[in-house]
Amino acid sequence: MGTVRGHAFPDDLYYHPGHMVWVRREADGRATLGLSALALATGGELIVFAARPIGSLIERDRAVANVETAKTVSSVRTPIAGRLIEANGEIEADGSRINADPYAAWLVRIEPEDWARDIVSLVTGAEAMAAIEREMALYRVGE
């Protein structure tokens, strides 16, 4: 588990620091996407989560959901293009469930269009920690 400015980032996930999300490739080839600790550190606690309709085709870097946090309303962008196949109903019913541990609760699942193409925009390991540190410095997290 990596830690940046007091926030945890599991080593087994892929990250897109600019979108402030994590991605996990499932055994069946699907991708699970969630908010990273970076999103909560910069936006505040999650209050409301609303995914796009199930079955929607989502382009890479486009909105897959909207969230309302303590500080803002914003789009959750996905680094993975594909079909939205599932939204986490528990988080839609109560967005605050993600605040204690953003890695225990996912937002959406996507059937990737082209994982090999899209994975190049994701980072993991030491590269992820360095990129997340840069984002936290930009947003002045922990200062």
C-alpha positions as CSV (number, residue, x, y, z in Angstrom):
1,M,0.0,0.0,0.0
2,G,1.4,3.4,-1.0
3,T,0.8,6.5,1.0
4,V,1.0,10.1,-0.3
5,R,0.5,13.0,2.1
6,G,-1.2,10.7,4.6
7,H,-3.7,9.2,2.1
8,A,-3.5,5.5,1.1
9,F,-3.3,4.1,-2.4
10,P,-3.4,0.3,-2.8
11,D,-0.6,-1.1,-5.0
12,D,-2.9,-3.5,-6.9
13,L,-4.9,-0.8,-8.7
14,Y,-4.3,1.3,-11.8
15,Y,-4.7,5.1,-11.3
16,H,-5.6,8.0,-13.5
17,P,-4.4,10.9,-11.3
18,G,-5.9,13.6,-13.5
19,H,-9.4,12.0,-13.4
20,M,-8.8,11.1,-9.7
21,V,-10.0,7.6,-10.2
22,W,-8.8,4.0,-9.8
23,V,-9.4,1.1,-12.1
24,R,-9.2,-2.7,-11.4
25,R,-9.2,-5.2,-14.2
26,E,-11.5,-8.1,-13.2
27,A,-10.8,-11.8,-14.1
28,D,-13.7,-11.7,-16.6
29,G,-12.0,-8.8,-18.5
30,R,-14.4,-6.1,-17.2
31,A,-13.1,-2.9,-15.5
32,T,-14.2,-1.7,-12.1
33,L,-13.8,2.1,-11.5
34,G,-13.9,4.1,-8.3
35,L,-12.9,7.4,-6.8
36,S,-9.4,7.6,-5.4
37,A,-8.4,9.1,-2.1
38,L,-7.1,12.0,-4.2
39,A,-10.7,12.9,-5.2
40,L,-11.9,12.9,-1.7
41,A,-8.9,14.9,-0.4
42,T,-9.5,17.6,-3.0
43,G,-13.3,17.6,-3.3
44,G,-14.3,16.7,0.2
45,E,-16.7,14.0,1.3
46,L,-19.0,12.4,-1.3
47,I,-22.6,13.2,-0.8
48,V,-24.4,12.2,-4.0
49,F,-23.4,9.8,-6.8
50,A,-25.4,9.4,-10.0
51,A,-24.2,7.1,-12.9
52,R,-25.1,7.4,-16.5
53,P,-27.7,4.9,-17.7
54,I,-26.7,1.2,-17.7
55,G,-25.9,0.2,-21.3
56,S,-24.5,3.6,-22.2
57,L,-21.5,3.6,-24.5
58,I,-18.8,5.8,-22.8
59,E,-15.9,7.3,-24.7
60,R,-12.5,7.4,-23.0
61,D,-12.1,10.5,-20.9
62,R,-15.8,11.3,-20.9
63,A,-18.2,11.4,-17.9
64,V,-19.5,8.1,-16.6
65,A,-21.2,9.7,-13.6
66,N,-21.7,12.9,-11.6
67,V,-20.8,13.4,-8.0
68,E,-21.6,16.0,-5.4
69,T,-19.1,16.4,-2.7
70,A,-18.8,18.8,0.2
71,K,-17.1,21.3,-2.0
72,T,-18.3,20.8,-5.6
73,V,-20.4,19.0,-8.2
74,S,-18.4,17.4,-10.9
75,S,-18.2,14.7,-13.5
76,V,-16.4,11.4,-12.9
77,R,-14.4,10.7,-16.1
78,T,-13.4,7.3,-17.1
79,P,-10.0,6.5,-18.7
80,I,-11.6,3.3,-20.1
81,A,-13.9,3.4,-23.1
82,G,-16.7,0.9,-23.3
83,R,-20.2,0.0,-22.2
84,L,-21.5,0.9,-18.7
85,I,-22.7,-2.5,-17.4
86,E,-23.3,-1.8,-13.7
87,A,-23.5,1.0,-11.2
88,N,-23.0,0.6,-7.4
89,G,-26.6,0.9,-6.1
90,E,-25.4,1.2,-2.5
91,I,-23.4,4.3,-3.3
92,E,-26.2,5.7,-5.4
93,A,-28.5,5.3,-2.4
94,D,-26.0,6.7,0.1
95,G,-22.9,8.4,-1.4
96,S,-21.3,8.8,2.1
97,R,-20.5,5.1,2.2
98,I,-17.4,5.8,0.1
99,N,-15.9,8.4,2.4
100,A,-14.4,6.0,5.0
101,D,-12.6,3.9,2.4
102,P,-12.8,4.8,-1.3
103,Y,-11.2,1.5,-2.3
104,A,-13.8,-0.7,-0.5
105,A,-16.6,0.9,-2.6
106,W,-16.6,1.1,-6.4
107,L,-18.7,3.3,-8.6
108,V,-19.2,1.6,-11.9
109,R,-18.3,-1.4,-14.0
110,I,-17.4,-1.1,-17.7
111,E,-17.1,-3.7,-20.5
112,P,-13.9,-2.3,-22.1
113,E,-13.8,-1.5,-25.7
114,D,-10.1,-1.8,-26.0
115,W,-8.2,-2.4,-22.7
116,A,-4.8,-2.6,-24.4
117,R,-5.3,0.8,-25.9
118,D,-6.7,2.5,-22.8
119,I,-4.3,1.0,-20.2
120,V,-1.5,3.3,-21.5
121,S,-3.2,6.3,-19.8
122,L,-3.1,4.5,-16.4
123,V,-0.3,4.3,-13.9
124,T,0.5,1.9,-11.1
125,G,3.2,1.4,-8.5
126,A,5.9,4.1,-8.0
127,E,4.8,5.9,-11.2
128,A,1.3,6.2,-9.7
129,M,2.6,7.5,-6.4
130,A,4.8,10.2,-8.1
131,A,1.9,11.3,-10.3
132,I,-0.5,11.5,-7.3
133,E,2.1,13.5,-5.4
134,R,2.2,16.0,-8.2
135,E,-1.6,16.3,-8.3
136,M,-1.7,16.7,-4.5
137,A,0.9,19.4,-4.7
138,L,-1.1,21.2,-7.4
139,Y,-4.2,21.1,-5.2
140,R,-2.2,21.9,-2.1
141,V,-3.5,18.8,-0.2
142,G,-2.1,18.7,3.3
143,E,-0.5,22.1,3.3
